[in-house]
């Protein structure tokens, strides 16, 4: 088999290796391909093209329009008109009251009860135990420590330490007094000379202090003059101006704002009462709807879903399971071998013949 190349050369191509098909199958398959397969292929291509056109110019624009004009407004309305009010109502009408009730009706009574139990335990246990420990343990230990340890140690220190020290003091008292007199005379002479030097220093410090005190008095007088002048000619006129501005502008404006707020409160109070009553009515409707949904769900579950479920379970166990097992055994024992035979002995030869027919008519290129 030869095949021309784009550059003009002719290349030899080996024929495809295909299995030999019986002649009694080739003619019927060719007729079937010419009369059925080709029209079905054309119909399939037309259906695919029609589906793509419908999806591109009808389904997708309609889907976008539905999404933008219906689905998104519905989601927004459900979120802002149903979900967020329900969340707010659940928080302020259920959760916060439950927290308040748990705190004031459970926690605080438990705390008070615990305090009462602690006071009873103190009066009944701690104080008796303390009295027993004080009178039966601590005081006997103190008495034993005083008469068996402290007094003997004191006697030993007095007669074995202090008495020898007092005898030694009597022997060394006269020399010590003479030494102290000499030391006092030397210290007195030194202190006299030091007092003279300190007197001179004190005179100098006194003179410097008088000079500094005069300067401080002058600075204080100058500071007072500056403060009085600033207050008289600067702060007091500014204060008068601020006071006049306050009483002439801020006070009337505040009174006008207070009067406006009062009138606005008088107007908004009926609206607030109406909103409260409307909220109570809506809450009553929500509670009734919740109760009604619960009743309906219990009724549907008890008289519809549970009997249907039991019937379906009984049918499944006693009908479908045995039938399924029988079909499985029949399938594995009869259909699977027949299907393998049909695939190996019929379908594959028909496929090969069909490919040859399509290649012969030019609907498919030879590979």
Buried (B, 14 or more C-beta within 10 A) or exposed (E): EEEEEEEEEEEEEEEEEEEEBEEEBBEEBBEBBEEEBBEEEEEEEEEEEEEEEEEEEEEEEEEEEEEEEEEEEEEEEEEEEEEEEEEEBEEEEEEEEEEEEEEEEEEEEEEEEEEEEEEEEEEEEEEEEEEEEEEEEEEEEEEEEEEEEEEEEEEEEEEEEEEEEEEEEEEEEEEEEEEEEEEEEEEEEEEEEEEEEEEEEEEEEEEEEEEEEEEEEEEEEEEEEEEEEEEEEEEEEEEEEEEEEEEEEEEEEEEEEEEEEEEEEEEEEEEEEEEEEEBEEEEEEBEEEEEEEEEEEEEEEEEEEEEEEEEEEEEEEEEEEEEEEEEEEEEEEEEEEEEEEEEEEEEEBBEBBBBBBBBEEEEEEEE
